[in-house]
């Protein structure tokens, strides 16, 4: 099996249909954010308790946990240079972290919860989206606010900075998607495709020509920035769509997470229309591309029961072969592509549900619970060991005036 980067035209081969592992903390909290470290050796998760947890990227076991914020972690992103991590929380605080998770700066960016943040292409600035309906651009090195982008009429829920251009996109509770010029702070255009709160906006990272948005109207849309219009309408979700992510190499592979715990994978060049429905054609292939309706795309693969509750965050491994998901059911799950000829994974409980999988004999409820309990116990042991490793050694009393020389102990154990 070749890595996804070796087959950029074969997006279908990369669809992560197989469940690899479920990771749980000892004290469980909803997982609001999942981010792979730049080298792909670990997965960072941020929870509603304000904690960062690091999971091993190969064995998926617990590595370490730390109290990163005083309130729920709401957003986190790595710089393009891979030298910095910036995170934001429910109280409007933004923190800077080095790759070794040394916290070097904290700034009070907003007074309301920050919902998203993104770095500029050269990492000199970053932008935040907040529940106070504003976006703010900060100078990264100084941590100083440079400008405020005002125009949304309600909470700003998502923001992204174009990977190569001076262009910012934001989505809000006012159902609007706005594109901004970060230099002047001017709103360039407003996209009115959705009929409910925008939950995620993301530029396509490889070529930068497409913009994906999803909302609580059960649809996602893909816009072509060259035409400033929607070219794909992604249907299939029965509940609100809470997040989405682009594949790092395959331009046509888009993954969405639903508020019912489902994860759907879409191939933008394959409509996958259900039997009995008319397949719509792309606007590019019509005589009037600027006015033709958007092409309706249905999922190429469905993980209907990926999680028990809303999927809050999705992130691809830098090599593009593993997808991580974080959910309100307090579990972090890892997904990968099935081996050639492997079909058992399509009948597991994540595809057909626990009851159907149990009836088919592909899942044992009792055995599954036992395995989950054993995994939890192992994670608890790992976590306890990790916390012991982090403890500072006890300070020894030092003789006054002689650095490094400890005082001798008395018979009663005191110095």
Secondary structure, DSSP 4 states (H G I P E B T S, - for coil): ---GGGGTT-GGGG---EEEEEE--SS---EEEEEE-TTSSEEEEEETTSEEEEEETTT--EEEEEE--SS-EEEEEE-TTSSEEEEEETTSEEEEEETT--EEEEEE--SS-EEEEEE-TTSSEEEEEETTS-EEEEETTTTEEEEEE---SS-EEEEEE-SSSS-EEEEETTS-EEEEETTTTEEEEEE---SS-EEEEEE-TTT--EEEEEETTS-EEEEETTTTEEEEEE---SS-EEEEEE-SS-TTEEEEEETTS-EEEEETT---PPTTSPPP--GGGSS-TTTSPPEEE--SEEETTS-SS-EEEEEE-TTSSEEEEEETTS-EEEEEPPPTT--GGGGSHHHH-HHHHHHHTS--HHHHHHHHHHHHHHHHHHHHHHHHHHSPPPPPPB-TT-TT-BPPP-TTS--
